[in-house]
Structure formats: C-alpha cells, structure tokens
Amino acid sequence: MSKRKQFLESVHHERVQDFLNFIRLHKDGADPFDLAEVLPELQRSQRQELWERQLKLLQHSLTAHPTERWITGAEEDAGDMEVEISEEQSFFRECTMAVIEGVTIVSTVSVDILQENDNYTSLLECAQMLNCIESALPLSHTPLQQAIHWLFECWWRRDLKGKEELGWTAFLVCLENTVTLEKPVGELRRLCTLREVLLSVDFASERGQQVIDLLLQCFFRPSHIKQEEGKRFLAFLFSWNDSFIRMIHETIKNQLQFFPKTLSVHVAEIYFRAWRKASGSFMEEIESTCIQDLMQHALLLHRNSPVHSKVRQILTYFHKQKFREGVDEMLHRLYKPILWKALKATNAEVRANATLFFTEAFPIHDPSMSSEMVDQAVQKQPIYCLYALLDDPQPLVRSSAVLGVCSVLARCWEVIPSTIITDLLEKLILQLANDTSSPDVRCSVFMCMSIILDNSLSHPLMEKLLPALKSSLHDSSEKVRVAFVGMLLKIKAVRAAKFWKVCSLEHLLARLEMDSPPVSKRIVNLLFNSFFPVNQSETVWCERCVTLIQTNPGAARKFYQHAYLYTAPANIVKLMLVIRKCLNVCIQNAGDDEFASSNKENCTMLEDVLSVQDTASMASLLEILVILWKSVQKSLMANQDAFKYTTSKFASVLPQYLKIFQEERCKAPLILLASLLPASSVPALSKVMSHLRSLKAGTAVTAYSQSVECLCSWGQISHIVELIENWLVEAVPVRQGDEDTSGKVHFDGLEESKPDLGLDYLDYVLLHPKTRDCLFTLPLDQIRPLHKALDKWKSLLFSSLSGAEVSVAVIETALRAFIFHGRLCIHLQHKVSVLQ
C-alpha cells in the first residue's frame, strides 16, 4: 500500500496514533515523507475525502475532550484517585493537542495546493472550528496557537471563502502583538499584509470599536512610525473611515510634544503617503482635518512651543515634495485662505511664522495657470511680499524674511529677474547687514548668505557686492562676528571669491589677536592653509610662522593655540622641531662655536630674516614652541617613543637657550618649556630657584607663576615650601624673652628675608588646583614647618591686639599670614580626613 493511501486511511479517530506518526514524520526534516509533496499528488476526490475525514477526527477529539477540561481537568472528591485521574486527563489533553496540531498542519498545506474547482467546504469547517477554539488553548501550547494563526493568514492571502472571519482573527492577534512586543518587526510585516482585513469591518460595529484603541496605540510607538511596513500600515489606516482620520490626527497632535525631532519626518511621511493614496471624501478629510490644521497651528504657535519645530518639520516635508504631481495645487489651495492673512497679522510672531512658510513653499501658485501667468505670479510675490517683510518693524520678522529671501534666491535664481535679485541683495548687504537695532538681523544676513552661495550662478554678482561687508568683522556682537567669519569660510569653500578681497588679512589678524575663542577658532580655520600648508615642506611651515610673527605676534600666538584643531598632532610636533632648528641656526650665526659644533644645522634657513638680536622674534618663537607643545601634550604622552624623542631634542639645547636668551620676555617661555620636560633631563633647578629668590615683594604674578608651575611639574615644590618657610621664620620679629627653638643657624645679612613675597608664592600655590594638588602630595612632615612658621605670625598678631608695640607693616604681614594659616589648616584637615 502506498504512503498516500496509508496516510489517507490514518485520518480516523480509531487510528489516531498512525495519523500522529505521519505528522511526526512530516515535521522530521530527515524523513522523506512531506505533506507538501504528498497532498498535490492526491486526486481531487481524495483531497475532498481527506478534508472530510480530518473534520470528523477533529470533531471526535473535541467531543471526547472539550475545551472546558483543557485547563483545570476533571475534579473528583476521592483523594486517592485524584492523581490517577489528572494523569489520565493530561494524557487525553496532550493527545487532543497533537490532533489539533496535525489538522492545522494538513489544513495549512491544503490551502497552499487548493485548485480552482476544489470543494473545500469541509476544510472551511475545520478552519472555522479551529477559529472557535484557538483562544482556549493553554499557554503551554503557544506555538500551536501561532500555527493556527498562520493558517488563517494563508487563508486570507488565498482569498478563499470565509476569509473575513479567519482573517479578522489573524489581524487582531498581529495587531495585539505589535503593540505589546518590544521588537515587533516580524509581526509588523504580517500586519501589513493583513491590513485589507480592516476594510471588511464597519467602523461603527462592535468589532470596529474593539480595535480603535489598539490602532491608535500604533501611532504612539516609534517602531511602527520608523519601519517601512509600519509606515505603510499607518498610512493605510487613514482610508478606513472619515471619523477615524480625525481621531488619528488628534492622537498625533497630542503625542507630538513627546516625539523626538527625528521622528517628526517619519510622521510627515505617513501623512504624505496617506494623502497620496487617498481620493474622494478621504482626501478632503485629510486635507482639511490634518494638513490645513497643521498649517494653521504652524502659523499661530509660539516659537518656544515644544511642538512648533515639529509641526514645521512636517510641513517642510510637504514643501519638499512640490515636484510631485498635485502637491503644488494642494498647497496653493490650502494656504490661500490662511497664509496671506497671516503675513499681514498684527502679531509679529505670526508674521514671522508666515514668512518662513511662505518663502519655504515659494512659489505658491496654481499649476493650472499658463506658464506666462506662473512667471508673473512668481515675480510679483517677491516684489509685493518680500520687500515688505524685509522692512517689517519687528526684528524677528526681518530675521525670518532674510532667511526666506536667501532661500528663495538660491532656489529660483534663474526665474527671478536680475534687477529684482540685485535690489534684494543690495537691501540685505547694504541695509540689513548694518541694522543697528538688532544683532539678530545682522547675524541672519551673514548666516543666510551661505544659502545663496550654494548656487554657483550667484557667484559673479556676490563677488562684486560682498566687499561692502568688510567692516562687519569688527561688529560689537560676538555672534555677528562668528556668522561673518562663517560666511568667509563658505566663500572659500565654494570658491565664490577671494576671501581676502572681502576682508583684508590685516583686519583678520587683528581680530584673531583680540577676539574670543568662537571667533578666533574660525579665523584660524580660514587662514590655516595660508600659514600652515601641510602639503608643503616643514621649512615652508617655519617661514610662514616667522612671517606671521613679524606681521602680528599676538595673532601668531592665537593661531598656533588653535592649530591642533585642524591638523594631526604629528604635524604640530614637526613644526616644533623645525622651530628648534631655526633657533639653533640663529645661535650658530651669532658665532657660538661650542654650540655650533654640537648642534650642526642647515645655516641657509632664514639666515637673512632672523637673528639672536631680534629679541621680539626669538621670544615669540619660544612662546609658540610652548603653545604648540601644550596643545599636543596628551597626544605626546600617549606615544612614548615620540615623547622621548621630542624631549631629548629640546633637553639637549635648553641649557644653551637659557644661556643665550637672557631677556625677561624670553625667560618666561623657556621656564615653561623646561616645565614640560622631565626633571632628570633639565639641570635648571638652581636657575629657577635663584629667579624666585631674586624677585622683589609686590612683583606681578606673571613674573613668578611660570617658575612655580615649572617646579611643581618637576615634583620639586618642596624647595618652594622651604623657601617660604625660611623667609617667614627669619622675618618674624623676636620678642623679648623669646628664644629661637627652631634649631637652625641664622646668618645675618647674607640674604634678605621677603615674607610678603613668600606669602604671594603660597597664595598662588593654594589658589590653583594643579599646584595645590602638588603641594599636598608632600608628606605632612614637610608641610608642618611651614604651618608652624605661619603660627608664629598668628601669635604675633594676637600679641599686637593685646597692646604690644608692633609696626603697621608687620601687622599687615601678620594678618596675611593668619589668613594663610587658616587656609592651610582647612586643606590639611581635608587631606587627613581623606587619608583616614
């Protein structure tokens, strides 16, 4: 007997185990028995017989073990029989579940191989019976429930009789899953294929009302809004019912404030897809209830509203679709009753909003007009509206008008007459760029010029007009200066003109020297290739550096302070080394034979430009060395090989630099340079300490700050502490009857004590986090002598308050010492508590 015959006969309630064995063979991928191959080979009468037999088998199984007994099982009062009955009941339940699974599998395969003239009434009854029981299946049989839902989905796809009921079940389950699952991508695809099921359900019916909340919840979920299948499904929902369109729109409006801005574009796409697919009353409802309502809100909402920017994003999406058929006509029709009124509204914010949308959607015209009439309409709109908006009394409206005019000119340069273009640009450049009443308007002009420059057709005219803006580099408002330099960067990027013809190099360097980082960084970016041409040799870099120094030393320092932002750290280190080489050449040319023998360099380098006697240039080069090193210090520390090589190069020449460059302006950068090198490679400690000892009380902080930081970086702050302590101890007046118990030998007249200068040093150390942290890395035994010295001055202050004769100068010093004693005590207390 063939397998087909055996399988057909096994579908009977008396041969259930045989039937289940065939199902197991079908599920076993290693076995050759496959229902997808067996069923197509059956004759039409055999297929009909198979469906009738499986219907009877399913009916018998459900009669023998009804759904009421699937969950709890039979309950008996006899305690000893309870376990035996529950086990038997469990067996029958599992057998019934296996039969249902087998019938589901056979039915699913049968749906796929149905032919045109097949009588599938029995198969339909099986599917309907499964539809009645699927919700009663135990949770442990969820895969079986999913298989039944797949059967219903296949039934709907084949467009078979009775598809409405079965498709509804599958649709409802998929809908619930997409709302409850965290990652519903697979369910979304299935839901999208079943979306037509919804059209078979009346909106006002019980079923329709049942799914409204679930459908609206789909508009809450970013996964639905972002996914392609989700967008298709959500756009389709607009075609169910007019009333439901209003509910969807209200739901989206309520949720819009909670959506991130990135989601607004996807929402706009859903609206647009729904409008494109709609027709008749649905299109009218979408236009009036949704799109025009959004237009109204976009015009009337405050700009600080959390939804204004998102509503604008949605409408901007529609404006960008103007090339699509029907969009121009729709925008013209919907904007007509509201936009022109808003442009003349008394409220400035409404006028500003209307200006943005008018210029963004420009030209707003009826495409049914002839091309000549369209041209006339396009030319009239800027004449009668744009000019008026640029002259509006409110700065907010003028700023919006500047943005709008620039975007219109960039998009419609070929359409607008050249006289109007010139008039508009002259109004922007000559009038609004100098609007003294509002820096926002001036800023808008320079920011929006970049939009026009994106259109290459504008470059010849812009090249003639832009030099009139050169004085704006020195605008009193920082954001205007930032926008102006941003415009120069745009000019350079699109090669619209030579930026130095718009604003001279002299003015750019002057502003670079004095301006704040937001402006100076942009100027460095603008001038970077001119003074740091990375595609040329290092010698050229050095020559440009010297040129910049000699042109404007302050601007040179600012330039190299921000240079690391626009090139690799390796290039910065190369420039440092070539500056070192340049300094060595200058020393050699000065006739230092000893130095020349140990540091031979190319003597042709800038020999006619620099010399050791040029103190200003030498000091500037040394300052730039320090600036460059600090800008890439972290990168150097991360690359130990480069760090060792660089430090060895500078450590070998630093002693000679200290010997040659004796001017005060050169000493400060040299000490800072020394502080950047390891202490072991720089035998300059005595020179730094002698510099600190030689200063006088009242010296400016800049005279000793570098030296203090240098010693801190070398880990030699104990020398500063000892110097301060010695000065304080030696200068404290000895009262009659007091004896010196410090154990130190004093030599009068050998060195002047400077307690006030010592307190200045201590003030600097405690004030700056880096030096303060370095101080409190010392052991407490090295800090206590300083604490005791301050305590002596505190005692002296107390005795003066008791009537002792003490000079005013000493009292002032004692008062300062008392203050520092308190500050030191607080820091020491904190250190002890941290250690504990």
Summary of the structure (lengths in Angstrom):
residues: 836
radius of gyration: 43.5
end to end distance: 91.7
largest distance: 132.6
contacts: 2565
relative contact order: 0.02
helix: 76%
strand: 0%
